[in-house]
Amino acid sequence: MKTSDQTAPSQFPVNGSMPMHRPAEGDDELPFEPTAAPQVGPLERRVLDVLWKTRATHSTRSIVDALSGSEGPAPAYTTVATVLGHLVEKSLVAREQIGSVWFYCAALTGCGYDAARMVRSLSDTNDRRRCLARFVGLLDEDDQAMLKALL
């Protein structure tokens, strides 16, 4: 039996009335302009990966538990709580409080975030053409063919 500080139901009330929105795979709506995609540190990325891979709503405790079985050392509860707060500030994670427990879900898909980061990287370069050419040159043949098919 899970306690209230484990994983919330797949949809839970926002202020007691509406379910929190979790992006579906293929949901391309971004909470920021792609050229303003925020950077994340290694632990922020690990937390996001938990939210993206499980596609579930989590408490801080359930994220700590998930990270305990993943790569790297298990971070402290307070560290994960701080990281979640930063991810909320960056508009990468949404949160809602139920009773005394905060629950978190990804505000966008992993693919949506990664695509926005690619756009931001491209906007940061001083030679877009050369950067794009180098990027395509670094892709394997299968990815080059996929890119060509998409264009």
Sequence and secondary structure as in RCSB ss.txt:
>XXXX:A:sequence
MKTSDQTAPSQFPVNGSMPMHRPAEGDDELPFEPTAAPQVGPLERRVLDVLWKTRATHSTRSIVDALSGSEGPAP
AYTTVATVLGHLVEKSLVAREQIGSVWFYCAALTGCGYDAARMVRSLSDTNDRRRCLARFVGLLDEDDQAMLKAL
L
>XXXX:A:secstr
   TTSB  SS EETTTEE     TT    SS GGG     HHHHHHHHHHHHHTS EEHHHHHHHHHTSSS   
 HHHHHHHHHHHHHTTSEEEEEETTEEEEEESS HHHHHHHHHHHHHHH S HHHHHHHHHHHS HHHHHHHHHH
 
